[in-house]
Amino acid sequence: MNELTLPEVLTMAVDILLCTVVLRIIFGWLLNYPRLLRLVLVLVSLSALVAVVEYFRLPFASSYIFYVVIPVIVVTLLNYLPDLTRIYKSASRGVMFSSRVPTSPRLISELAETLHHMAERRIGAILVIGGKESIEPFVSGGESVSAKVNCSLLLSIFNTHCPRHDGAALIEGENITRIGAVLPLTSAELIDRRLGTRHLAALGMAQNCDADIFVVSEERGSISHVRESRIKDVAVSSPEVIEEALRQLLKEANPEQDKRQPRQWGAWLWLLAFIISATVSSGLTILQHEDARENARTLVSVEGKIQLINLPESLTAESIEPSAATIWLNLSDQFELAEGYAIKVDVADWVEGKEVVTLRDDMIEGLGSEASISRFEPAEVEIRLKVPKD
């Protein structure tokens, strides 16, 4: 194989760089949006089904797959449209290149104590814990505040005598940033009709951002956790049980690992993106280089004399018109051109008379794979055989 030229090497390097960045963005999205991964798996499965049908040329499946697969793809995309819109709106460096920020142990402890008191006293409440995506664009109303999360403060906010107790409290980092906020409601058509307004609001918020939302039901005294349009009940037997559940749900921060774990994950994802990009890009570049080298052939012409082989002893050649033909060859740079070639015509089964022969590639020996015949001029020769007279 010839060495790659400098422009080819530079093109491959730029290709690898761009593909690495794009793949890293895709990996970041898949890591942060599990539903997006399910969408990709669905689309890949449908594509594989179409590929199998086309490869095996299944007649019945081919006849109806068009009417089944396309509607399924459209319905699937419509189902995931809120997620795709959310990804588009939340596109940022933090979302694309990092994972979820861990929650501090202090915040988890305060939330566990707060939720336990609310569940025991059946105080209805919605607590929205912000993730990497901004939650402000999806809420309305309420009142902006700035205060450290504190159990007593949260209990007083959701006290029925507080004018903001009906809305949601937004928590970003370790601070309460808004109280009495109105959340977007989800469509009630596909949701359990037993859910109240607070749960519908929590689901609507979860469909728009990556927040963790906790809902306390004043009717049942239960605690529900909502994320990614999924509702999960949290056990309320004791503050310790709630705190352990919050550690699992909110991914409690570990001071010993906070500084290295996100970087390690990011480094591994960058490395994986680079390996995939480098492997595919270099392979395609080499293939293109080989194809270009194969196509970079020189068109030359040589003379080929007509020779008769396996001529029966009872016959002799009366005439060959023309006696030679021009052979047009496509040659690679490594092919050494000979001075002349013989075009051999096998006449073993011929009888006396005239025959018109169309010249073919297999009538010439010794060309090998480095040269190919483009055409003959003329393409046909006339050969006349006769029985010699005694």
LORO-47899 format. One line per 8 residues: number of its first residue (from 1); for each residue x negated, y negated, z of N, C-alpha, C. Coordinates in steps of 0.2 Angstrom, whole numbers, plus 5000, padded with zeros to 4 digits. Example, Ala and Ser with C-alpha at 12.3 -4.5 7.8 and 13.67 -1.06 7.14 Angstrom:
! LORO-47899
1) 4934,5028,5039,4938,5022,5039,4934,5016,5039  4936,5011,5035,4932,5005,5036,4936,5000,5039
This chain:
! LORO-47899
1) 4996,5006,5000,5000,5000,5000,4996,4994,5000  4997,4989,4996,4993,4983,4996,4995,4979,5002  4990,4975,5004,4991,4970,5010,4996,4965,5008  5000,4963,5014,5005,4958,5013,5001,4951,5012  5004,4947,5008,5001,4940,5006,5003,4936,5012  4999,4930,5013,5001,4925,5018,5008,4922,5018  5011,4921,5012,5018,4918,5012,5022,4924,5015  5021,4930,5013,5025,4936,5016,5025,4936,5023
9) 5018,4936,5026,5017,4936,5033,5021,4930,5037  5020,4924,5034,5024,4919,5037,5031,4919,5037  5034,4922,5031,5041,4923,5031,5043,4928,5036  5040,4933,5037,5042,4939,5042,5041,4936,5049  5036,4932,5050,5036,4929,5057,5042,4924,5059  5044,4920,5054,5050,4916,5055,5056,4920,5056  5056,4925,5052,5062,4930,5052,5063,4933,5059  5057,4935,5061,5057,4939,5068,5059,4934,5073
17) 5056,4928,5073,5058,4923,5078,5065,4921,5078  5068,4920,5072,5075,4918,5072,5080,4924,5074  5078,4930,5072,5082,4935,5074,5082,4937,5081  5076,4936,5084,5075,4937,5091,5079,4932,5095  5079,4926,5093,5083,4921,5097,5091,4923,5096  5093,4925,5090,5100,4926,5089,5102,4932,5093  5098,4938,5093,5099,4944,5097,5099,4942,5104  5095,4938,5107,5095,4936,5114,5101,4933,5116
25) 5104,4928,5111,5110,4925,5113,5116,4930,5113  5116,4935,5108,5121,4940,5108,5121,4944,5115  5114,4946,5117,5114,4950,5123,5116,4946,5129  5115,4940,5129,5117,4936,5134,5125,4936,5135  5128,4935,5129,5135,4935,5129,5138,4942,5131  5135,4947,5128,5138,4954,5130,5137,4955,5138  5131,4952,5141,5130,4953,5148,5135,4949,5152  5137,4944,5150,5141,4939,5154,5149,4940,5152
33) 5150,4943,5146,5157,4944,5144,5158,4952,5143  5160,4956,5148,5161,4963,5147,5167,4964,5141  5172,4960,5141,5177,4961,5136,5174,4960,5129  5169,4956,5128,5166,4955,5122,5163,4962,5119  5160,4965,5124,5157,4971,5123,5162,4977,5120  5168,4977,5124,5173,4981,5122,5175,4980,5115  5176,4973,5113,5178,4971,5106,5173,4973,5101  5166,4973,5103,5161,4975,5098,5162,4983,5097
41) 5163,4986,5102,5163,4994,5102,5169,4996,5097  5175,4992,5098,5181,4993,5094,5180,4992,5087  5177,4987,5085,5175,4985,5078,5170,4990,5075  5165,4992,5079,5160,4997,5077,5163,5003,5075  5168,5005,5080,5171,5012,5079,5176,5012,5073  5179,5006,5072,5183,5006,5066,5179,5006,5059  5173,5002,5060,5169,5002,5054,5166,5009,5052  5164,5013,5058,5162,5019,5057,5167,5024,5054
49) 5174,5023,5056,5179,5027,5053,5180,5026,5045  5179,5019,5044,5180,5018,5036,5174,5020,5033  5168,5020,5036,5162,5023,5032,5163,5030,5031  5165,5034,5036,5166,5041,5035,5171,5043,5030  5176,5039,5030,5182,5041,5025,5179,5039,5018  5175,5034,5017,5172,5032,5010,5167,5037,5008  5163,5039,5013,5157,5044,5012,5160,5051,5009  5165,5053,5013,5167,5060,5011,5173,5059,5006
57) 5175,5053,5004,5180,5052,4999,5186,5056,5000  5189,5055,5006,5195,5058,5008,5201,5055,5005  5204,5059,5001,5209,5055,4997,5215,5053,5001  5218,5057,5005,5224,5055,5009,5222,5049,5014  5216,5050,5017,5214,5045,5022,5213,5038,5019  5210,5039,5013,5208,5033,5009,5215,5029,5007  5220,5033,5006,5226,5030,5003,5230,5025,5009  5229,5027,5015,5233,5024,5020,5228,5020,5025
65) 5222,5021,5025,5217,5018,5030,5217,5010,5029  5219,5008,5023,5219,5000,5021,5225,4997,5025  5230,5001,5026,5236,4999,5029,5236,5000,5036  5231,5003,5039,5231,5005,5046,5225,5001,5049  5219,5001,5046,5213,4998,5049,5214,4991,5050  5216,4987,5044,5216,4980,5044,5221,4977,5049  5227,4980,5049,5232,4977,5055,5229,4978,5062  5225,4984,5063,5222,4985,5069,5217,4980,5071
73) 5213,4979,5066,5208,4974,5067,5211,4967,5068  5216,4965,5065,5219,4959,5066,5222,4958,5073  5226,4964,5075,5229,4964,5082,5223,4963,5087  5218,4967,5086,5212,4967,5091,5209,4960,5092  5208,4957,5086,5205,4950,5086,5210,4945,5090  5216,4946,5088,5221,4942,5092,5222,4943,5099  5221,4949,5101,5221,4951,5108,5215,4948,5112  5209,4948,5108,5203,4945,5111,5202,4938,5110
81) 5207,4934,5106,5206,4927,5104,5205,4923,5110  5208,4924,5116,5207,4919,5122,5199,4920,5124  5197,4926,5124,5190,4927,5126,5185,4924,5121  5186,4925,5114,5182,4922,5109,5182,4914,5110  5188,4911,5111,5189,4904,5112,5185,4902,5118  5185,4906,5123,5182,4904,5130,5174,4904,5128  5172,4909,5125,5165,4910,5123,5162,4904,5119  5166,4902,5115,5165,4896,5110,5164,4889,5115
89) 5169,4889,5119,5170,4882,5123,5164,4882,5128  5162,4888,5131,5157,4888,5136,5150,4889,5134  5149,4889,5127,5142,4890,5124,5137,4885,5127  5132,4888,5131,5127,4883,5134,5121,4888,5135  5116,4885,5136,5110,4888,5138,5110,4893,5143  5114,4891,5149,5114,4895,5155,5118,4901,5153  5124,4901,5149,5128,4906,5148,5124,4911,5143  5121,4908,5138,5118,4913,5133,5111,4916,5135
97) 5108,4913,5140,5101,4916,5141,5100,4918,5149  5105,4918,5152,5105,4920,5159,5110,4924,5162  5110,4927,5168,5115,4931,5170,5119,4927,5176  5124,4930,5179,5128,4926,5184,5124,4924,5190  5125,4918,5192,5121,4916,5198,5123,4919,5204  5119,4922,5208,5121,4925,5215,5124,4920,5220  5129,4923,5224,5132,4919,5229,5128,4919,5236  5128,4913,5239,5124,4913,5245,5127,4917,5251
105) 5123,4920,5255,5126,4924,5261,5131,4919,5265  5129,4913,5266,5133,4908,5270,5140,4907,5267  5140,4906,5261,5147,4906,5257,5151,4912,5258  5148,4918,5257,5152,4924,5258,5154,4925,5265  5150,4923,5270,5152,4923,5277,5158,4919,5279  5158,4913,5276,5163,4908,5277,5170,4910,5274  5169,4912,5268,5175,4915,5264,5178,4921,5267  5174,4925,5270,5177,4931,5273,5181,4929,5279
113) 5178,4925,5283,5182,4923,5289,5188,4919,5287  5188,4915,5282,5194,4911,5280,5199,4915,5277  5197,4920,5273,5202,4925,5270,5206,4929,5275  5202,4931,5280,5204,4935,5285,5210,4931,5289  5208,4925,5291,5213,4921,5295,5219,4920,5291  5218,4918,5284,5224,4917,5280,5228,4923,5279  5225,4929,5278,5229,4935,5278,5233,4937,5284  5230,4936,5290,5233,4937,5296,5239,4933,5297
121) 5238,4926,5296,5244,4921,5297,5248,4920,5291  5247,4924,5286,5251,4924,5279,5251,4917,5277  5245,4914,5276,5245,4907,5273,5243,4908,5265  5248,4906,5261,5247,4907,5254,5241,4902,5252  5237,4904,5248,5231,4900,5245,5228,4903,5239  5225,4899,5235,5221,4900,5229,5214,4897,5230  5209,4901,5230,5202,4899,5230,5198,4901,5224  5196,4896,5220,5192,4897,5214,5185,4896,5215
129) 5181,4901,5214,5174,4901,5215,5171,4901,5208  5168,4895,5207,5165,4894,5200,5159,4898,5198  5158,4900,5192,5152,4904,5190,5148,4899,5186  5145,4902,5180,5141,4898,5176,5145,4893,5172  5151,4894,5170,5155,4890,5166,5158,4885,5170  5159,4879,5167,5163,4874,5171,5170,4875,5171  5173,4874,5177,5180,4875,5178,5184,4869,5178  5181,4863,5178,5185,4857,5178,5189,4856,5172
137) 5187,4858,5166,5191,4857,5160,5198,4860,5160  5198,4866,5164,5204,4870,5164,5209,4868,5170  5208,4863,5174,5212,4862,5179,5215,4855,5178  5220,4853,5182,5223,4846,5182,5226,4845,5188  5227,4838,5190,5229,4836,5196,5225,4837,5202  5227,4836,5208,5223,4837,5214,5219,4831,5215  5214,4832,5219,5210,4827,5222,5203,4829,5222  5199,4825,5220,5191,4827,5220,5189,4825,5227
145) 5185,4830,5229,5182,4830,5236,5174,4832,5235  5171,4831,5241,5164,4834,5241,5163,4836,5248  5163,4842,5250,5162,4845,5256,5160,4852,5256  5155,4853,5261,5153,4860,5262,5159,4865,5264  5158,4871,5261,5163,4876,5262,5163,4878,5270  5169,4877,5273,5169,4878,5280,5176,4881,5281  5176,4887,5286,5182,4890,5287,5188,4885,5290  5186,4881,5295,5191,4877,5298,5193,4872,5293
153) 5189,4869,5288,5191,4865,5283,5196,4868,5278  5195,4874,5276,5199,4877,5271,5206,4879,5274  5206,4881,5281,5212,4882,5284,5216,4876,5285  5213,4870,5286,5217,4864,5287,5219,4862,5280  5216,4863,5274,5218,4861,5268,5224,4865,5266  5225,4872,5267,5230,4876,5266,5236,4876,5271  5235,4872,5276,5240,4871,5281,5246,4868,5277  5252,4871,5279,5258,4868,5276,5260,4861,5277
161) 5256,4858,5282,5257,4851,5283,5253,4847,5279  5248,4850,5275,5243,4846,5271,5247,4845,5264  5246,4839,5262,5250,4838,5255,5247,4841,5249  5241,4844,5250,5238,4847,5244,5238,4855,5245  5242,4858,5250,5241,4865,5251,5244,4869,5246  5248,4867,5241,5251,4871,5236,5246,4872,5230  5241,4868,5229,5237,4869,5224,5231,4873,5226  5226,4874,5221,5220,4878,5222,5214,4874,5224
169) 5210,4877,5228,5204,4874,5230,5198,4876,5226  5194,4872,5223,5189,4873,5218,5182,4873,5222  5178,4878,5222,5172,4879,5225,5167,4880,5220  5162,4875,5220,5156,4876,5215,5150,4876,5220  5146,4881,5219,5140,4882,5223,5142,4883,5230  5141,4879,5235,5143,4879,5242,5147,4874,5244  5150,4870,5239,5154,4864,5240,5161,4865,5238  5166,4862,5241,5173,4861,5239,5173,4855,5235
177) 5175,4855,5228,5174,4850,5224,5181,4847,5222  5187,4851,5223,5193,4848,5221,5198,4852,5226  5204,4849,5228,5209,4852,5232,5216,4850,5228  5221,4855,5229,5227,4854,5226,5227,4854,5219  5222,4858,5216,5222,4858,5208,5227,4862,5205  5230,4861,5200,5235,4865,5196,5231,4869,5191  5232,4875,5191,5229,4880,5186,5233,4882,5180  5231,4883,5175,5235,4885,5169,5238,4892,5170
185) 5244,4893,5169,5248,4899,5170,5247,4904,5164  5246,4910,5165,5246,4915,5160,5253,4917,5157  5253,4920,5152,5259,4922,5149,5262,4928,5153  5268,4927,5155,5271,4932,5160,5274,4938,5156  5273,4939,5150,5276,4944,5146,5273,4951,5147  5266,4950,5147,5262,4957,5148,5260,4958,5155  5263,4954,5160,5260,4955,5167,5266,4958,5171  5264,4961,5177,5269,4964,5181,5273,4958,5184
193) 5280,4959,5183,5285,4954,5185,5285,4953,5192  5282,4958,5196,5282,4957,5204,5277,4951,5206  5272,4949,5201,5267,4944,5203,5271,4938,5204  5268,4934,5209,5271,4927,5210,5267,4922,5206  5269,4916,5207,5266,4910,5203,5259,4909,5204  5256,4911,5211,5249,4910,5212,5245,4915,5208  5248,4921,5208,5244,4926,5204,5244,4925,5196  5249,4922,5194,5250,4920,5187,5245,4915,5185
201) 5244,4910,5190,5240,4905,5189,5232,4907,5189  5231,4912,5194,5224,4915,5194,5222,4918,5188  5227,4922,5185,5226,4926,5179,5225,4921,5173  5229,4915,5173,5228,4910,5168,5221,4907,5168  5219,4906,5174,5212,4903,5175,5207,4908,5173  5207,4914,5175,5202,4919,5173,5202,4920,5166  5207,4919,5162,5207,4920,5155,5203,4914,5152  5201,4909,5155,5198,4903,5152,5191,4902,5155
209) 5189,4905,5160,5182,4904,5162,5180,4911,5166  5174,4910,5169,5171,4916,5172,5171,4916,5180  5176,4912,5182,5177,4911,5189,5179,4917,5193  5178,4917,5199,5181,4922,5204,5186,4919,5208  5192,4922,5208,5198,4918,5211,5201,4923,5216  5202,4920,5222,5205,4924,5227,5212,4921,5229  5217,4926,5229,5224,4924,5230,5226,4927,5237  5229,4923,5241,5232,4926,5247,5239,4925,5247
217) 5243,4931,5248,5250,4931,5247,5253,4929,5254  5257,4924,5254,5261,4922,5260,5266,4927,5262  5269,4931,5257,5274,4936,5258,5271,4942,5261  5266,4945,5258,5263,4951,5260,5257,4951,5264  5254,4945,5265,5248,4944,5268,5242,4948,5265  5242,4949,5259,5237,4953,5255,5232,4948,5252  5226,4951,5250,5221,4947,5247,5220,4950,5240  5220,4946,5235,5219,4949,5228,5213,4945,5225
225) 5209,4949,5222,5203,4946,5218,5204,4946,5210  5203,4941,5207,5205,4940,5200,5199,4938,5196  5197,4942,5191,5191,4940,5187,5192,4944,5180  5191,4940,5174,5192,4943,5168,5198,4946,5167  5204,4943,5169,5211,4945,5168,5212,4952,5172  5208,4953,5177,5210,4960,5181,5211,4958,5188  5216,4961,5191,5217,4960,5198,5215,4966,5202  5212,4964,5208,5210,4970,5212,5211,4968,5219
233) 5215,4972,5223,5216,4971,5230,5210,4971,5234  5210,4967,5239,5204,4967,5244,5207,4969,5251  5203,4974,5254,5206,4977,5260,5205,4971,5266  5210,4971,5270,5210,4965,5275,5210,4968,5282  5207,4974,5283,5207,4977,5290,5203,4973,5295  5198,4970,5293,5193,4966,5297,5189,4961,5293  5186,4956,5297,5182,4951,5293,5176,4955,5290  5173,4960,5294,5167,4963,5291,5169,4967,5285
241) 5175,4970,5284,5177,4974,5278,5177,4969,5273  5181,4963,5274,5181,4958,5269,5175,4955,5266  5170,4954,5271,5164,4952,5269,5160,4956,5265  5160,4963,5267,5157,4968,5262,5160,4968,5255  5166,4968,5255,5170,4967,5248,5167,4961,5244  5167,4956,5248,5165,4949,5244,5157,4950,5242  5153,4954,5246,5146,4955,5244,5146,4958,5237  5150,4963,5236,5151,4967,5230,5153,4963,5225
249) 5159,4959,5226,5162,4956,5221,5158,4950,5218  5155,4946,5223,5152,4940,5221,5144,4941,5220  5142,4947,5221,5134,4948,5220,5130,4943,5225  5130,4945,5231,5127,4941,5236,5120,4940,5234  5117,4934,5235,5110,4932,5234,5106,4935,5239  5100,4938,5236,5095,4940,5241,5089,4936,5240  5087,4932,5245,5081,4927,5245,5075,4930,5242  5074,4937,5244,5068,4940,5241,5068,4942,5234
257) 5074,4942,5231,5074,4945,5224,5077,4939,5219  5079,4934,5222,5082,4928,5218,5078,4926,5213  5071,4925,5215,5066,4921,5211,5064,4926,5205  5065,4933,5206,5062,4937,5201,5067,4941,5197  5072,4943,5200,5077,4947,5196,5080,4944,5190  5082,4938,5190,5085,4935,5184,5080,4934,5179  5073,4932,5181,5068,4932,5176,5066,4939,5173  5066,4944,5177,5065,4951,5175,5070,4953,5170
265) 5076,4952,5171,5082,4954,5166,5081,4950,5160  5080,4943,5161,5079,4939,5155,5073,4941,5151  5067,4943,5154,5061,4945,5150,5062,4952,5147  5066,4956,5150,5067,4963,5147,5072,4962,5141  5077,4957,5141,5081,4956,5136,5078,4953,5130  5073,4948,5132,5069,4945,5126,5065,4950,5123  5062,4955,5127,5057,4960,5124,5061,4964,5120  5067,4966,5122,5072,4971,5118,5073,4967,5111
273) 5075,4961,5112,5077,4957,5105,5071,4957,5101  5065,4956,5104,5059,4955,5099,5058,4962,5096  5058,4967,5100,5056,4974,5097,5061,4976,5091  5068,4975,5092,5072,4976,5087,5071,4972,5081  5070,4965,5082,5069,4961,5076,5063,4962,5073  5057,4964,5076,5051,4965,5073,5051,4972,5069  5054,4977,5072,5055,4983,5069,5059,4982,5062  5065,4979,5062,5069,4979,5056,5066,4974,5051
281) 5063,4968,5054,5061,4963,5049,5055,4966,5046  5050,4969,5049,5044,4971,5046,5045,4977,5041  5050,4981,5043,5052,4987,5038,5055,4984,5032  5059,4979,5033,5062,4976,5027,5057,4972,5022  5053,4969,5026,5047,4965,5022,5043,4970,5018  5041,4976,5021,5037,4980,5018,5040,4984,5012  5047,4985,5013,5051,4988,5007,5051,4983,5002  5053,4977,5003,5053,4971,4998,5046,4971,4995
289) 5041,4971,4998,5034,4970,4996,5033,4976,4991  5035,4982,4993,5034,4988,4988,5038,4987,4982  5044,4985,4983,5049,4984,4977,5046,4979,4972  5043,4973,4975,5040,4968,4971,5034,4971,4967  5030,4975,4971,5024,4977,4967,5026,4982,4962  5032,4986,4963,5034,4991,4958,5037,4987,4952  5040,4981,4953,5043,4978,4948,5038,4973,4944  5032,4972,4948,5027,4968,4944,5023,4972,4939
297) 5026,4974,4934,5023,4978,4929,5022,4973,4923  5017,4976,4919,5015,4972,4913,5017,4976,4907  5021,4973,4902,5023,4976,4896,5018,4975,4891  5015,4981,4888,5010,4982,4883,5013,4987,4878  5010,4986,4872,5011,4991,4867,5005,4994,4864  5006,5001,4863,5000,5005,4860,5003,5009,4855  4998,5011,4850,5001,5015,4845,5001,5023,4847  5006,5026,4845,5006,5033,4846,5007,5037,4839
305) 5003,5042,4838,5003,5045,4832,5008,5051,4833  5011,5053,4827,5016,5058,4828,5012,5065,4826  5013,5070,4831,5010,5076,4830,5015,5082,4831  5014,5087,4826,5019,5092,4826,5016,5098,4830  5019,5101,4835,5017,5107,4838,5021,5113,4837  5018,5119,4838,5022,5125,4837,5025,5125,4830  5021,5123,4825,5023,5124,4818,5023,5131,4816  5028,5134,4813,5028,5141,4811,5023,5141,4805
313) 5020,5147,4805,5015,5149,4800,5018,5149,4793  5025,5150,4792,5028,5150,4786,5030,5143,4783  5028,5138,4787,5030,5131,4785,5024,5127,4785  5025,5121,4782,5020,5116,4782,5023,5109,4782  5020,5104,4784,5023,5097,4784,5022,5094,4778  5027,5092,4774,5027,5089,4768,5026,5081,4769  5030,5079,4774,5030,5072,4775,5032,5070,4782  5029,5065,4785,5031,5062,4792,5032,5054,4791
321) 5038,5052,4791,5039,5045,4790,5042,5041,4796  5039,5037,4799,5032,5035,4799,5028,5040,4802  5021,5039,4801,5017,5044,4804,5015,5042,4811  5016,5036,4813,5015,5033,4820,5020,5029,4822  5021,5028,4828,5026,5023,4831,5023,5019,4837  5026,5013,4838,5023,5008,4843,5027,5010,4849  5023,5011,4855,5025,5013,4861,5025,5007,4866  5030,5005,4868,5030,4999,4873,5030,5002,4880
329) 5025,5000,4884,5024,5003,4891,5025,4998,4896  5028,4999,4902,5028,4995,4908,5023,4998,4912  5017,4994,4913,5012,4997,4917,5011,4993,4924  5009,4997,4929,5007,4993,4935,4999,4991,4935  4997,4987,4939,4990,4984,4939,4985,4990,4940  4987,4996,4943,4982,5001,4944,4982,5006,4938  4986,5005,4933,4986,5010,4927,4980,5008,4922  4976,5013,4920,4971,5012,4915,4974,5014,4909
337) 4974,5010,4904,4977,5011,4898,4972,5015,4893  4974,5020,4890,4970,5024,4885,4970,5020,4878  4966,5022,4874,4966,5019,4867,4972,5021,4863  4974,5027,4864,4980,5029,4859,4983,5035,4863  4989,5036,4860,4993,5042,4863,4996,5046,4857  4997,5052,4859,5000,5057,4854,5008,5058,4856  5012,5057,4850,5019,5059,4851,5020,5065,4849  5021,5070,4853,5021,5077,4851,5029,5079,4850
345) 5030,5082,4844,5036,5084,4842,5036,5092,4841  5040,5095,4845,5040,5103,4845,5045,5105,4839  5042,5109,4834,5046,5111,4828,5046,5119,4828  5046,5122,4833,5045,5129,4834,5051,5132,4830  5057,5130,4831,5063,5133,4829,5066,5130,4822  5062,5126,4819,5064,5122,4813,5064,5127,4807  5067,5125,4802,5067,5128,4795,5066,5123,4790  5065,5126,4784,5063,5121,4778,5068,5116,4777
353) 5066,5110,4776,5071,5104,4775,5069,5098,4779  5073,5093,4779,5072,5087,4782,5076,5086,4789  5072,5083,4794,5075,5082,4800,5074,5075,4803  5079,5072,4806,5078,5065,4809,5077,5066,4816  5071,5064,4819,5070,5065,4826,5070,5059,4830  5074,5059,4836,5074,5053,4840,5068,5054,4845  5064,5049,4846,5058,5049,4850,5061,5049,4857  5057,5053,4862,5059,5053,4869,5053,5052,4873
361) 5054,5051,4879,5049,5050,4884,5045,5056,4885  5048,5062,4885,5045,5068,4887,5040,5070,4881  5040,5067,4875,5036,5069,4870,5028,5066,4871  5028,5062,4876,5021,5059,4878,5019,5062,4884  5012,5064,4885,5010,5067,4891,5004,5063,4894  5003,5063,4900,4998,5060,4904,5000,5053,4906  5006,5050,4906,5007,5044,4908,5007,5043,4916  5010,5048,4919,5011,5048,4926,5016,5043,4929
369) 5016,5041,4935,5021,5037,4938,5019,5030,4938  5013,5028,4936,5011,5021,4936,5013,5018,4929  5016,5021,4925,5018,5019,4918,5025,5022,4916  5029,5018,4913,5035,5020,4911,5036,5017,4904  5040,5021,4899,5041,5019,4893,5047,5015,4892  5046,5009,4889,5052,5004,4888,5056,5006,4882  5052,5007,4877,5056,5009,4870,5050,5011,4865  5053,5014,4860,5049,5016,4854,5051,5011,4848
377) 5046,5010,4844,5048,5006,4838,5044,5009,4832  5047,5013,4827,5054,5014,4827,5056,5019,4832  5063,5020,4833,5065,5024,4838,5066,5031,4835  5066,5032,4828,5067,5038,4825,5062,5039,4820  5060,5045,4818,5055,5047,4813,5059,5053,4808  5057,5053,4802,5059,5058,4798,5054,5063,4796  5055,5069,4797,5050,5074,4796,5053,5079,4791  5049,5081,4786,5051,5086,4781,5046,5091,4781
385) 5049,5098,4782,5045,5104,4781,5047,5108,4775  5042,5111,4773,5043,5116,4767,5039,5122,4767  5041,5127,4763,5037,5133,4763,5032,5132,4757  5026,5133,4759,5020,5132,4754,5021,5137,4748  5019,5135,4742,5019,5139,4737,5012,5143,4736  5013,5150,4735,5007,5154,4734,5002,5152,4728
